[in-house]
Amino acid sequence: MGALHAGHLSLVEKAAELGPVVVSIFVNPTQFAPGEDFGRYPRDLERDLDLLRPLAPAAVFAPQVSQMYAGPDGTAVEPGPRAAVLCGARRPGHFRGVATVVVKLLNLVGPAVAVFGRKDAQQCLVLDEVVRDLALPVRLVDAPTLREPDGLAMSSRNRYLEGDDRRRATCLSRALQAARRELEAGERAVAALEDLLALHLADADVVEYAEVRRVPDLDRPQRAEGRLLLAIAARVGPARLIDNLVLDVGPREVRAAALLEGGQP
């Protein structure tokens, strides 16, 4: 959606390994609910273009809202059950807006591969389901989350954070790492892991969720085994932040994993 940072640029670099790159920049109004931050979401197209120039994409597609939507009551894409949990349960209509605009962008650009960031893990899995269900001729690839030196996942919304809010925001990544250590120590009880996540989120103002989910269907696992998503959404000061870890949990080993086939762990 613009307000590019190093995490976004890493997606462009990943895409460049696969072929010529088209970068889309579009702050999509239909994925914001009333009262959310659509109006203040950072926008600076000239800065974004300056950051992209050294990477030399084949094109940058930055449409206006009127080019993407003929009116408020047009056709929409209703995503499947993966959109009903986590962020989807707390932001009604969000993934409907995401799915609709991404299908439009894929139809307009016609890529063979589309690269998405793993920080938006649920979005990746929702869109993977949409692409499969609609038989769209594109392969989705997820790329790893980039982090600041203190562990905070890179995000355009980090611009909202100042002073103590910025310090407190690192509780999300600290909680995830604490849960990973507990898994490495042999814990396999989902409730115990979720309690640990919540315990380490005391610095957040509001914890929307801190959950363990199964990949790819996002169901609740009975035990913390197999490919798992550890997912957090929390509010710190003026920012709603999300973060996650994707892990392969075996009997004796825990290791980082990708969400989608072809993704880099």
GISUL-V662702 format. One record per residue. PSI is psi in degrees with one decimal (NA if undefined). NEAR is the number of other C-alpha atoms within 12 Angstrom. D_LAST is the distance of its C-alpha to the last C-alpha in whole Angstrom. Layout:
# GISUL-V662702
psi=PSI near=NEAR d_last=D_LAST
psi=PSI near=NEAR d_last=D_LAST
This chain:
# GISUL-V662702
psi=13.8 near=30 d_last=24
psi=-163.5 near=32 d_last=25
psi=54.2 near=30 d_last=25
psi=148.7 near=34 d_last=22
psi=-176.7 near=30 d_last=21
psi=-30.9 near=25 d_last=18
psi=-44.7 near=30 d_last=15
psi=-43.5 near=36 d_last=17
psi=-31.9 near=35 d_last=18
psi=-30.4 near=28 d_last=14
psi=-39.1 near=36 d_last=14
psi=-41.9 near=38 d_last=17
psi=-40.7 near=25 d_last=16
psi=-44.5 near=29 d_last=13
psi=-35.5 near=32 d_last=16
psi=-22.8 near=21 d_last=18
psi=-18.9 near=16 d_last=16
psi=-13.2 near=20 d_last=17
psi=-174.2 near=17 d_last=20
psi=145.3 near=22 d_last=23
psi=133.1 near=29 d_last=22
psi=124.1 near=31 d_last=24
psi=128.4 near=39 d_last=23
psi=137.2 near=36 d_last=24
psi=113.1 near=28 d_last=26
psi=117.7 near=33 d_last=27
psi=106.3 near=32 d_last=28
psi=111.8 near=35 d_last=28
psi=-26.5 near=31 d_last=31
psi=-7.4 near=31 d_last=31
psi=4.1 near=30 d_last=28
psi=134.2 near=25 d_last=30
psi=160.4 near=21 d_last=32
psi=135.7 near=14 d_last=36
psi=-8.1 near=11 d_last=36
psi=-169.1 near=18 d_last=32
psi=29.9 near=21 d_last=31
psi=-44.4 near=19 d_last=32
psi=-32.1 near=14 d_last=35
psi=2.5 near=19 d_last=33
psi=131.8 near=26 d_last=30
psi=133.2 near=23 d_last=29
psi=125.7 near=24 d_last=30
psi=80.0 near=21 d_last=31
psi=-39.8 near=23 d_last=31
psi=-41.6 near=16 d_last=32
psi=-42.3 near=15 d_last=30
psi=-43.1 near=29 d_last=27
psi=-37.1 near=26 d_last=29
psi=-40.2 near=18 d_last=29
psi=-33.6 near=25 d_last=26
psi=-25.1 near=31 d_last=25
psi=-45.6 near=17 d_last=27
psi=-21.4 near=13 d_last=26
psi=-11.7 near=27 d_last=23
psi=54.9 near=20 d_last=26
psi=156.1 near=26 d_last=24
psi=-33.9 near=19 d_last=27
psi=155.4 near=18 d_last=28
psi=123.2 near=26 d_last=27
psi=108.7 near=25 d_last=28
psi=75.9 near=27 d_last=30
psi=162.5 near=23 d_last=32
psi=160.7 near=16 d_last=35
psi=-40.3 near=17 d_last=35
psi=-23.9 near=13 d_last=38
psi=-24.8 near=16 d_last=36
psi=-26.1 near=28 d_last=33
psi=120.9 near=21 d_last=36
psi=-27.1 near=12 d_last=39
psi=177.4 near=13 d_last=40
psi=-14.6 near=13 d_last=39
psi=31.6 near=8 d_last=40
psi=-178.8 near=13 d_last=38
psi=140.2 near=17 d_last=36
psi=159.5 near=25 d_last=32
psi=121.0 near=28 d_last=29
psi=110.8 near=27 d_last=29
psi=168.8 near=34 d_last=26
psi=-162.0 near=26 d_last=25
psi=-21.8 near=23 d_last=25
psi=-21.1 near=32 d_last=21
psi=-3.0 near=36 d_last=23
psi=-9.6 near=25 d_last=26
psi=179.2 near=32 d_last=24
psi=-121.7 near=37 d_last=22
psi=-33.5 near=35 d_last=23
psi=-32.1 near=30 d_last=25
psi=-23.4 near=18 d_last=27
psi=-14.8 near=20 d_last=28
psi=76.8 near=25 d_last=28
psi=132.6 near=23 d_last=30
psi=-10.9 near=26 d_last=30
psi=-52.7 near=33 d_last=27
psi=-21.4 near=42 d_last=25
psi=-45.0 near=34 d_last=28
psi=-42.1 near=34 d_last=28
psi=-49.5 near=37 d_last=24
psi=-40.8 near=36 d_last=24
psi=-48.0 near=31 d_last=28
psi=-35.7 near=36 d_last=27
psi=-40.2 near=41 d_last=24
psi=-41.4 near=36 d_last=26
psi=-47.0 near=26 d_last=28
psi=-41.9 near=28 d_last=26
psi=-39.7 near=29 d_last=25
psi=-38.0 near=19 d_last=28
psi=-38.8 near=17 d_last=30
psi=-37.7 near=25 d_last=27
psi=45.7 near=18 d_last=26
psi=156.7 near=26 d_last=23
psi=-32.1 near=20 d_last=21
psi=141.0 near=31 d_last=18
psi=131.4 near=40 d_last=17
psi=129.1 near=43 d_last=14
psi=154.6 near=41 d_last=13
psi=140.2 near=38 d_last=12
psi=-18.2 near=40 d_last=10
psi=-35.5 near=37 d_last=12
psi=62.5 near=37 d_last=15
psi=-46.1 near=43 d_last=13
psi=-40.2 near=49 d_last=16
psi=-44.4 near=39 d_last=17
psi=-45.7 near=39 d_last=14
psi=-36.8 near=42 d_last=15
psi=-46.7 near=42 d_last=19
psi=-33.7 near=44 d_last=19
psi=-40.8 near=38 d_last=17
psi=-41.5 near=30 d_last=20
psi=-47.2 near=33 d_last=23
psi=-41.6 near=29 d_last=22
psi=-45.2 near=18 d_last=22
psi=-34.4 near=18 d_last=25
psi=3.6 near=20 d_last=27
psi=42.9 near=13 d_last=26
psi=137.5 near=24 d_last=25
psi=62.9 near=20 d_last=24
psi=147.0 near=24 d_last=21
psi=130.0 near=28 d_last=17
psi=139.4 near=35 d_last=15
psi=135.4 near=33 d_last=11
psi=140.3 near=36 d_last=9
psi=151.6 near=34 d_last=8
psi=153.6 near=36 d_last=7
psi=132.3 near=37 d_last=10
psi=145.6 near=27 d_last=12
psi=153.4 near=24 d_last=15
psi=164.7 near=19 d_last=18
psi=-29.0 near=10 d_last=19
psi=7.4 near=17 d_last=20
psi=-15.2 near=24 d_last=17
psi=128.6 near=33 d_last=18
psi=133.4 near=36 d_last=16
psi=136.2 near=34 d_last=17
psi=144.3 near=35 d_last=19
psi=-30.5 near=30 d_last=23
psi=-9.6 near=31 d_last=24
psi=-19.1 near=32 d_last=24
psi=-21.8 near=24 d_last=27
psi=-16.1 near=23 d_last=29
psi=132.1 near=24 d_last=28
psi=153.2 near=16 d_last=31
psi=-126.9 near=13 d_last=32
psi=-30.0 near=16 d_last=32
psi=-40.5 near=24 d_last=30
psi=-40.6 near=28 d_last=27
psi=-45.6 near=22 d_last=27
psi=-27.4 near=31 d_last=27
psi=-20.9 near=45 d_last=24
psi=-6.9 near=34 d_last=22
psi=-26.1 near=37 d_last=23
psi=-50.3 near=46 d_last=20
psi=-34.4 near=40 d_last=17
psi=-38.6 near=31 d_last=19
psi=-43.3 near=39 d_last=20
psi=-41.4 near=39 d_last=16
psi=-34.9 near=29 d_last=16
psi=-41.6 near=27 d_last=19
psi=-37.8 near=43 d_last=18
psi=-43.8 near=35 d_last=15
psi=-38.3 near=22 d_last=18
psi=-39.2 near=25 d_last=20
psi=-42.4 near=35 d_last=18
psi=-27.6 near=24 d_last=17
psi=-5.0 near=18 d_last=21
psi=-1.8 near=22 d_last=21
psi=131.8 near=26 d_last=22
psi=4.9 near=28 d_last=21
psi=120.4 near=21 d_last=24
psi=-44.3 near=28 d_last=23
psi=-39.8 near=21 d_last=26
psi=-39.9 near=22 d_last=25
psi=-40.7 near=36 d_last=22
psi=-35.9 near=34 d_last=23
psi=-39.7 near=22 d_last=26
psi=-42.7 near=30 d_last=24
psi=-48.9 near=41 d_last=22
psi=-39.4 near=33 d_last=25
psi=-38.9 near=21 d_last=27
psi=1.4 near=27 d_last=25
psi=22.1 near=35 d_last=25
psi=-25.5 near=23 d_last=29
psi=-13.3 near=26 d_last=29
psi=150.1 near=36 d_last=28
psi=-42.3 near=22 d_last=31
psi=130.4 near=23 d_last=30
psi=112.7 near=34 d_last=27
psi=-42.9 near=28 d_last=26
psi=154.2 near=31 d_last=24
psi=94.7 near=41 d_last=22
psi=157.5 near=38 d_last=20
psi=126.3 near=42 d_last=18
psi=155.1 near=38 d_last=18
psi=141.4 near=32 d_last=16
psi=132.2 near=34 d_last=14
psi=-6.5 near=31 d_last=15
psi=-10.7 near=26 d_last=18
psi=20.1 near=33 d_last=18
psi=164.0 near=24 d_last=21
psi=124.0 near=26 d_last=22
psi=151.0 near=24 d_last=21
psi=-36.9 near=15 d_last=24
psi=156.5 near=25 d_last=22
psi=81.0 near=36 d_last=19
psi=153.6 near=31 d_last=17
psi=-155.7 near=27 d_last=15
psi=123.2 near=32 d_last=12
psi=151.2 near=41 d_last=13
psi=119.0 near=45 d_last=13
psi=114.4 near=48 d_last=15
psi=137.4 near=43 d_last=16
psi=140.1 near=43 d_last=19
psi=130.8 near=39 d_last=22
psi=155.9 near=37 d_last=24
psi=129.3 near=31 d_last=27
psi=114.1 near=32 d_last=28
psi=-129.2 near=25 d_last=31
psi=1.2 near=24 d_last=31
psi=136.1 near=29 d_last=27
psi=119.8 near=33 d_last=25
psi=145.9 near=42 d_last=22
psi=152.6 near=41 d_last=19
psi=161.2 near=46 d_last=16
psi=165.6 near=45 d_last=13
psi=140.8 near=45 d_last=10
psi=122.6 near=44 d_last=8
psi=143.5 near=34 d_last=9
psi=117.0 near=27 d_last=10
psi=110.4 near=31 d_last=13
psi=-176.5 near=22 d_last=16
psi=-34.2 near=17 d_last=19
psi=-2.5 near=15 d_last=19
psi=141.9 near=20 d_last=15
psi=126.2 near=27 d_last=12
psi=156.0 near=22 d_last=9
psi=148.1 near=27 d_last=6
psi=163.5 near=31 d_last=4
psi=163.1 near=33 d_last=5
psi=-40.3 near=43 d_last=8
psi=156.8 near=33 d_last=10
psi=129.1 near=20 d_last=10
psi=-6.1 near=20 d_last=9
psi=154.9 near=28 d_last=6
psi=123.5 near=21 d_last=4
psi=NA near=22 d_last=0
